[in-house]
């Protein structure tokens, strides 16, 4: 490989600096490396500089990268001149890198080189319209698809003179042809199709064996599941029978208890009229002008509290002294809430609250059934 040198001074721009966007990107790349190892970012930064400079690396771009990384400029120049991925002279919009090593030459790369000379000119020459330049490079690693070329970032493979001419025509017209193999093949698969492992019996025998194994495994799993479900059902039935037997034996051993009649069925309260002679002691106003918070009785909300105040009920100790008939009279006169005082056991709740006890909740404790 011939020595790689920077472009002539008259081709070099006077200055170079990363754009604001590229500068942010470069700082992100540098941050990937530990302190003192920033030089490891030299190749990605040079590559981004080449992209910003329309495909080649001016001297000022190399120096700019060196300054950012705190490296000696000669060290960065050594990297740029060593790797052929960095173009040290201006290139065209479509830079053709033609592989010229043995496999490609054996498959016709020499004809492609002649096309490059005829249509573009000498190597590293940029056409007058700025669209094309070319250079012959070492192996690009696509020997199976020889001959091939890399144009900018894309590989164009399985070329012949006619196909290569059409690709250049498309690019000259401002279009980008589809990269990859240019003939009917899948990537680097054999052109003539598969040539090995073509005997179907290889796969049929294995397939039959695999299907048999899968079927046996499925049948075993189904049998185990059915057995487990049967065992679980039998266990549940046995446990249920044991519980029922124990309950029956207990019931037989204990004397039959009489069901206590509901002293005050709600339905009966709603139907039976209670005269005013059973009216409890009521007040015209709260003692000392301060009523108890009747909402601490479970089941008494703001509306019921207002109704009780209007009735003359302000204190827990009032409710705690009510008799059954007093309670029935109050229930009878709670329009829209008949039966509530009995159902929610106001007397029991009020007696507890009258001692000074208070529930954790602001709506009282629900009485036990």
C-alpha positions in Angstrom: 0.0 0.0 0.0 1.4 3.4 -1.0 2.0 6.0 1.7 -1.0 8.0 2.7 -0.5 11.7 2.9 -2.7 14.7 3.6 -4.3 16.7 0.8 -2.3 19.5 -0.8 -2.5 22.8 1.2 -4.6 24.5 -1.5 -7.3 21.9 -0.9 -7.3 22.4 2.9 -10.0 24.5 4.7 -8.7 27.3 6.9 -10.6 26.2 10.0 -12.6 23.3 11.3 -14.8 22.9 14.4 -17.5 20.5 15.3 -21.1 21.8 15.0 -23.0 22.3 18.2 -24.8 19.0 17.7 -21.6 17.1 16.9 -19.8 18.7 19.9 -22.5 17.4 22.3 -22.2 14.0 20.6 -18.4 14.0 20.9 -18.6 14.8 24.7 -20.9 11.9 25.1 -18.4 9.6 23.4 -15.5 10.8 25.5 -17.6 10.3 28.7 -17.7 6.6 28.0 -14.1 6.2 28.9 -12.5 6.6 32.4 -10.4 9.6 33.3 -7.1 9.6 31.5 -8.4 7.3 28.7 -10.1 9.9 26.6 -7.7 9.0 23.7 -9.8 5.9 23.2 -12.5 8.0 21.5 -10.1 9.1 18.7 -11.5 6.9 16.0 -15.2 7.7 16.5 -14.4 11.4 16.7 -12.3 11.3 13.5 -15.2 9.4 11.8 -17.7 12.1 12.8 -15.3 14.8 11.7 -15.0 13.1 8.3 -18.8 12.9 8.0 -19.1 16.6 8.8 -16.5 17.5 6.2 -18.4 15.8 3.4 -16.6 12.5 3.5 -12.9 13.4 4.0 -10.6 14.5 6.8 -8.9 17.9 6.5 -5.8 18.7 8.5 -7.7 21.1 10.6 -10.3 18.4 11.5 -7.5 16.1 12.7 -6.0 18.9 14.8 -9.4 19.8 16.2 -9.9 16.2 17.4 -6.4 16.1 18.9 -7.1 19.3 20.9 -10.5 18.0 22.2 -8.8 14.8 23.4 -5.7 16.4 24.7 -3.5 14.3 22.4 -0.4 15.3 20.5 -1.5 16.2 16.9 1.1 13.8 15.5 -0.6 10.9 17.4 -4.0 11.6 15.8 -2.3 12.1 12.4 -0.8 8.6 12.8 -4.3 7.1 13.3 -5.8 9.0 10.4 -3.1 8.0 8.0 -3.0 4.4 9.1 -6.7 3.5 8.6 -7.9 3.6 5.0 -11.5 4.2 6.3 -10.3 7.8 6.6 -10.1 9.8 3.3 -7.4 12.3 3.4 -8.4 14.1 0.2 -11.8 15.4 -1.0 -14.2 12.8 -2.4 -17.3 12.9 -4.5 -20.9 12.6 -3.2 -20.6 8.9 -4.2 -17.2 7.6 -3.3 -16.6 4.2 -5.0 -14.1 1.9 -3.2 -13.4 -0.9 -5.7 -12.1 -4.2 -4.2 -9.0 -5.1 -6.2 -7.8 -8.3 -4.4 -7.5 -11.8 -5.8 -11.1 -13.1 -5.5 -12.6 -10.0 -7.1 -10.0 -9.8 -9.8 -10.7 -13.5 -10.7 -14.3 -12.6 -11.0 -14.0 -9.6 -13.2 -13.0 -6.6 -11.1 -10.6 -5.5 -13.7 -13.5 -4.7 -16.1 -15.1 -2.6 -13.3 -11.8 -0.7 -12.8 -11.9 0.2 -16.5 -15.4 1.6 -16.1 -14.2 3.7 -13.2 -11.3 5.1 -15.3 -13.6 5.9 -18.2 -16.5 7.4 -16.2 -14.8 9.0 -13.3 -11.1 9.4 -14.1 -8.0 8.7 -12.1 -8.1 7.4 -8.6 -9.1 10.1 -6.0 -10.1 12.4 -8.8 -13.5 14.1 -8.2 -15.7 14.6 -11.2 -16.5 18.2 -12.2 -20.0 17.9 -10.9 -18.7 16.7 -7.5 -20.7 13.5 -7.7 -18.1 10.8 -8.1 -14.7 9.7 -7.0 -13.1 6.3 -6.7 -10.2 4.4 -5.3 -9.0 0.8 -5.4 -8.9 -0.8 -2.0 -7.8 -4.0 -0.3 -10.2 -6.8 0.5 -13.5 -5.7 1.9 -14.5 -9.1 3.1 -17.2 -10.0 0.7 -15.3 -12.5 -1.4 -18.2 -14.9 -1.8 -20.0 -12.1 -3.6 -17.1 -11.1 -5.8 -16.6 -8.8 -7.6 -18.0 -6.1 -5.4 -17.5 -2.4 -4.4 -18.4 -0.2 -1.4 -20.1 3.0 -2.3 -20.2 5.4 0.7 -21.6 3.1 3.4 -23.2 0.3 1.3 -21.9 -2.8 -0.4 -22.9 -3.6 -4.0 -22.1 -7.3 -4.7 -22.2 -9.9 -7.5 -21.4 -7.2 -10.1 -20.7 -7.3 -13.8 -20.0 -4.4 -16.1 -23.6 -3.9 -17.1 -24.9 -3.9 -13.6 -22.1 -1.6 -12.4 -22.9 0.9 -15.2 -26.6 0.9 -14.2 -25.7 1.5 -10.5 -23.6 4.5 -11.5 -26.4 5.8 -13.8 -28.9 5.6 -11.0 -26.5 7.6 -8.6 -25.8 10.1 -11.3 -29.6 10.7 -11.5 -29.7 11.3 -7.8 -31.2 7.9 -6.9 -29.7 5.3 -4.5 -30.0 1.7 -5.8 -30.7 -1.1 -3.5 -27.4 -2.4 -2.0 -26.4 -6.0 -1.4 -26.3 -8.8 -4.0 -27.3 -7.6 -7.4 -28.3 -11.1 -8.6 -31.0 -13.5 -7.5 -29.4 -14.9 -4.3 -29.9 -14.6 -0.6 -27.0 -12.7 0.9 -24.0 -15.0 0.5 -25.9 -18.2 0.0 -24.8 -20.5 -2.9 -25.9 -19.2 -6.3 -27.1 -22.7 -7.3 -29.0 -23.3 -4.2 -28.4 -25.7 -1.3 -25.9 -28.5 -2.2 -25.6 -30.4 1.1 -28.0 -32.0 3.6 -30.6 -32.5 0.8 -31.7 -36.0 1.8 -35.3 -35.7 3.2 -34.9 -38.9 5.2 -32.4 -37.1 7.5 -35.2 -34.8 8.6 -38.1 -37.2 8.4 -36.6 -39.8 10.8 -35.7 -37.1 13.2 -39.1 -35.5 12.9 -41.0 -38.7 13.5 -38.8 -39.4 16.6 -39.4 -35.9 17.9 -43.2 -36.1 17.3 -43.3 -39.4 19.2 -41.3 -38.0 22.1 -43.6 -34.9 22.3 -46.7 -37.0 22.1 -45.5 -39.3 24.9 -44.6 -36.4 27.1 -48.0 -34.8 26.5 -49.8 -38.0 27.4 -47.8 -38.4 30.6 -48.4 -34.8 31.6 -52.2 -35.2 31.0 -52.3 -38.5 33.0 -50.4 -36.8 35.9 -52.8 -33.8 35.9 -55.9 -36.1 35.9 -54.5 -38.1 38.8 -53.7 -35.0 40.8 -57.2 -33.5 40.2 -58.8 -36.8 41.2 -56.7 -37.0 44.4 -57.6 -33.4 45.3 -61.3 -34.0 44.7 -61.3 -37.1 46.9 -59.4 -35.3 49.6 -61.9 -32.4 49.5 -64.9 -34.8 49.7 -63.4 -36.6 52.7 -62.7 -33.4 54.5 -66.3 -32.2 53.9 -67.7 -35.5 55.1 -65.6 -35.3 58.2 -66.8 -31.7 59.0 -70.5 -32.7 58.4 -70.1 -35.8 60.6 -68.5 -33.7 63.4 -71.3 -31.2 63.2 -74.0 -33.9 63.3 -72.4 -35.5 66.4 -72.1 -32.2 68.2 -75.7 -31.3 67.4 -76.8 -34.7 68.8 -74.8 -34.3 72.0 -76.2 -30.8 72.9 -79.8 -30.1 74.0 -81.8 -28.2 71.4 -81.7 -24.5 72.2 -84.8 -22.4 71.8 -84.4 -19.6 69.4 -84.8 -16.4 71.3 -87.5 -14.3 69.7 -86.5 -11.0 68.2 -87.6 -8.5 70.9 -88.1 -5.8 68.4 -88.4 -7.0 64.8 -87.9 -4.1 62.5 -90.9 -4.9 60.4 -93.1 -5.0 63.4 -91.8 -1.7 64.6 -92.6 -0.2 61.3 -96.3 -1.5 61.5 -97.1 -1.1 65.3 -98.1 2.5 66.4 -96.5 3.6 69.7 -98.4 6.3 71.6 -96.8 9.5 72.9 -97.0 8.3 76.4 -93.8 6.3 75.6 -92.0 9.4 74.4 -88.6 9.6 76.1 -87.3 12.6 78.1 -86.5 15.3 75.5 -84.7 18.6 75.9 -85.5 22.0 74.3 -81.8 22.6 73.8 -78.4 21.1 74.6 -77.1 21.3 78.1 -74.7 24.2 78.5 -75.3 24.9 74.8 -73.0 22.0 73.7 -74.5 18.9 72.2 -72.6 15.6 72.0 -71.4 14.5 68.6 -74.2 12.0 67.9 -72.5 11.0 64.6 -70.2 8.9 66.8 -73.1 6.4 67.0 -72.8 4.0 64.1 -75.5 4.6 61.6 -76.1 8.2 62.6 -75.1 10.7 59.9 -75.5 14.4 59.6 -79.1 14.2 58.5 -80.1 11.9 61.3 -78.3 14.0 63.9 -80.3 17.1 62.7 -83.5 15.1 63.1 -82.6 14.0 66.6 -81.8 17.6 67.6 -85.1 18.7 66.2 -86.8 16.0 68.3 -84.9 17.1 71.4 -82.1 14.5 71.6 -78.7 16.1 72.2 -76.7 13.8 74.5 -75.5 10.2 74.8 -76.8 9.8 78.3 -80.3 10.7 77.1 -80.3 7.8 74.6 -78.6 5.4 77.1 -81.7 5.6 79.4 -84.3 4.8 76.8 -86.5 1.8 77.4 -87.7 -0.5 74.6 -90.9 1.5 74.2 -88.9 4.8 74.2 -86.8 3.3 71.5 -89.8 2.2 69.5 -91.4 5.7 69.8 -88.2 7.3 68.5 -87.9 4.8 65.6 -91.5 5.5 64.7 -90.8 9.2 64.4 -87.6 9.0 62.3 -89.2 9.7 59.0 -87.4 7.9 56.3 -85.2 6.0 58.8 -87.8 3.9 60.7 -86.3 0.9 62.4 -82.7 2.4 62.3 -82.4 3.0 66.1 -83.3 -0.6 66.9 -81.3 -2.2 64.1 -78.1 -0.3 65.0 -78.5 -0.7 68.7 -78.3 3.0 69.6 -79.0 2.5 73.3 -76.0 0.1 73.7 -73.8 2.4 71.7 -74.9 5.5 73.6 -74.3 3.9 76.9 -70.7 3.1 76.0 -70.1 6.6 74.6 -71.7 8.2 77.7 -68.8 6.7 79.8 -66.3 8.9 77.8 -65.1 6.1 75.5 -64.6 7.1 71.9 -64.2 5.0 68.7 -61.2 5.1 66.5 -63.3 6.0 63.5 -65.3 9.3 63.3 -68.4 7.3 62.2 -68.5 5.0 65.2 -67.9 1.3 65.6 -70.4 -1.0 63.9 -72.3 -3.0 66.5 -71.8 -6.8 66.5 -74.8 -8.9 65.3 
